[in-house]
């Protein structure tokens, strides 16, 4: 992959997450009955940041968990060996709560479809909402995020990389060409 450009630095990413936090609070009439579930891997630290923002803005602690979609993927029959799931962590019952799935990038929509299926295996939420840092287009399924940090139209020969301190030692969003 060849580096093309830096789309967001740490400050811009932080501003996008702060705006998404305010939108989540507004859409849900506050922070009651919300649970944030980060889609592994990079959705998890983003969900934790949203939860910290909610606590700072509203003074409410929101449960944060993670969803591992490995066993819910629609391409398992195409893989040679069965992938290893790293586990889902749901910190409280999800029934009758507003579940907000958090991911770094939405592309085809297949990851989100798998995450929705995984959520339903744990209960029946009041609603499922989707927060993504970057929407790059090219959907293959009729899935649309409720909250978007930045729309970045891309070609299929480009890759969006979200870096988070926890995994990459830096925070930001870059675009690469294949």
C-alpha positions as CSV (number, residue, x, y, z in Angstrom):
1,X,0.0,0.0,0.0
2,X,1.1,3.5,-0.8
3,X,0.3,6.4,1.5
4,X,-1.9,9.0,-0.2
5,X,-2.8,11.5,2.5
6,X,-3.7,12.2,6.1
7,X,-7.4,12.8,6.4
8,X,-7.8,13.5,10.2
9,X,-5.2,14.1,12.9
10,X,-5.8,13.4,16.5
11,X,-7.5,16.7,17.2
12,X,-9.9,16.3,14.2
13,X,-10.7,12.8,15.3
14,X,-11.4,14.0,18.8
15,X,-13.7,16.7,17.5
16,X,-15.6,14.2,15.3
17,X,-16.1,11.9,18.3
18,X,-17.3,14.8,20.5
19,X,-19.9,15.7,17.8
20,X,-21.0,12.1,17.5
21,X,-21.4,12.0,21.3
22,X,-23.7,15.1,21.3
23,X,-25.7,13.5,18.4
24,X,-26.1,10.3,20.4
25,X,-27.3,12.2,23.5
26,X,-29.7,14.3,21.4
27,X,-31.2,11.4,19.4
28,X,-31.7,9.3,22.6
29,X,-33.0,12.1,24.8
30,X,-30.1,11.7,27.2
31,X,-27.8,8.8,28.1
32,X,-30.4,6.6,29.9
33,X,-30.7,3.0,28.7
34,X,-27.7,3.3,26.3
35,X,-25.0,0.7,25.9
36,X,-22.1,1.2,23.6
37,X,-20.7,-1.9,21.8
38,X,-17.4,-1.5,19.9
39,X,-16.9,-3.8,16.9
40,X,-13.6,-5.4,17.5
41,X,-10.9,-4.2,17.1
42,X,-10.8,-0.4,16.5
43,X,-14.4,0.2,17.3
44,X,-13.7,-0.7,21.0
45,X,-11.4,2.2,21.8
46,X,-13.7,4.6,19.9
47,X,-16.7,3.3,22.0
48,X,-14.7,3.9,25.1
49,X,-14.0,7.5,24.0
50,X,-17.7,8.1,23.3
51,X,-18.5,6.7,26.8
52,X,-15.9,9.1,28.4
53,X,-17.4,12.0,26.4
54,X,-21.0,11.1,27.6
55,X,-19.7,11.0,31.2
56,X,-18.0,14.4,30.7
57,X,-21.0,16.0,28.9
58,X,-23.9,14.4,30.8
59,X,-22.4,13.2,34.1
60,X,-23.7,9.6,33.3
61,X,-21.7,6.4,33.1
62,X,-22.6,4.4,30.1
63,X,-21.8,0.6,29.9
64,X,-19.2,-0.2,27.2
65,X,-18.6,-3.7,25.7
66,X,-17.3,-5.3,22.6
67,X,-18.7,-7.4,19.8
68,X,-16.6,-10.0,18.0
69,X,-18.2,-10.7,14.6
70,X,-15.9,-13.5,13.6
71,X,-18.4,-16.3,13.8
72,X,-21.2,-14.2,12.2
73,X,-19.4,-13.4,9.0
74,X,-21.0,-14.3,5.8
75,X,-17.8,-15.5,4.2
76,X,-17.0,-18.3,6.6
77,X,-17.7,-21.0,4.0
78,X,-15.1,-19.3,1.7
79,X,-12.2,-19.6,4.2
80,X,-10.0,-22.6,4.4
81,X,-9.8,-22.8,8.1
82,X,-12.3,-21.7,10.8
83,X,-11.3,-18.3,12.2
84,X,-10.7,-18.0,15.9
85,X,-13.2,-15.7,17.8
86,X,-11.6,-13.5,20.5
87,X,-14.8,-13.1,22.5
88,X,-17.7,-10.7,22.9
89,X,-18.0,-8.8,26.1
90,X,-21.5,-7.5,27.0
91,X,-21.3,-5.6,30.4
92,X,-25.1,-5.7,31.1
93,X,-28.3,-7.1,29.7
94,X,-29.2,-5.5,26.3
95,X,-32.9,-6.2,26.3
96,X,-34.9,-3.0,26.1
97,X,-31.8,-0.9,25.8
98,X,-30.6,1.4,23.0
99,X,-27.5,-0.5,21.6
100,X,-25.1,1.7,19.8
101,X,-22.7,-0.3,17.6
102,X,-19.4,1.6,17.1
103,X,-17.0,1.0,14.3
104,X,-14.0,2.8,12.7
105,X,-15.0,2.5,9.0
106,X,-18.1,1.4,7.2
107,X,-17.6,0.1,3.7
108,X,-19.8,-2.7,2.3
109,X,-22.0,-3.0,5.4
110,X,-21.2,-6.7,5.9
111,X,-19.4,-6.2,9.2
112,X,-22.4,-4.3,10.6
113,X,-24.8,-7.0,9.4
114,X,-22.7,-9.5,11.3
115,X,-22.6,-7.3,14.4
116,X,-26.4,-6.9,14.3
117,X,-26.8,-10.7,14.1
118,X,-24.4,-11.1,17.1
119,X,-26.4,-8.5,19.2
120,X,-29.6,-10.4,18.7
121,X,-28.0,-13.6,20.0
122,X,-27.7,-11.7,23.4
123,X,-31.2,-10.3,23.7
124,X,-33.8,-8.0,22.1
125,X,-32.7,-4.4,22.3
126,X,-35.1,-1.5,22.1
127,X,-33.1,-0.2,19.1
128,X,-29.8,-0.7,17.4
129,X,-28.0,2.4,16.2
130,X,-24.7,2.7,14.3
131,X,-21.9,5.2,14.9
132,X,-18.9,5.2,12.6
133,X,-15.9,7.4,12.4
134,X,-15.6,7.2,8.6
135,X,-18.1,6.3,5.9
136,X,-16.3,5.5,2.7
137,X,-19.2,4.4,0.6
138,X,-19.5,1.4,-1.6
139,X,-22.3,-0.3,0.3
140,X,-23.4,-3.8,-0.7
141,X,-26.2,-4.1,1.9
142,X,-28.9,-1.6,2.8
143,X,-27.2,-0.4,5.9
144,X,-26.8,3.3,6.8
145,X,-25.0,4.7,9.9
146,X,-27.0,6.9,12.3
147,X,-23.9,8.9,13.3
148,X,-20.9,9.6,11.0
149,X,-17.7,11.4,11.9
150,X,-16.6,12.0,8.3
151,X,-17.8,11.0,4.9
152,X,-14.8,10.2,2.7
153,X,-15.7,9.1,-0.8
154,X,-13.2,6.6,-2.0
155,X,-12.4,4.3,-5.0
156,X,-12.3,0.6,-4.4
157,X,-8.5,0.8,-4.9
158,X,-8.2,2.9,-1.9
159,X,-8.0,1.9,1.8
160,X,-8.9,4.0,4.8
161,X,-6.8,3.3,7.9
162,X,-7.9,4.5,11.3
163,X,-5.1,4.5,13.8
164,X,-5.8,4.5,17.5
165,X,-3.3,4.9,20.3
166,X,-4.2,1.6,21.9
167,X,-3.2,-0.5,18.9
168,X,-1.1,1.8,16.7
169,X,0.8,4.2,19.0
170,X,-0.9,7.2,17.3
171,X,-4.3,8.5,16.5
172,X,-5.6,9.7,13.1
173,X,-7.1,8.6,9.8
174,X,-5.1,8.1,6.6
175,X,-5.9,7.0,3.1
176,X,-3.7,4.6,1.0
177,X,-3.8,3.3,-2.5
178,X,-3.4,-0.4,-3.3
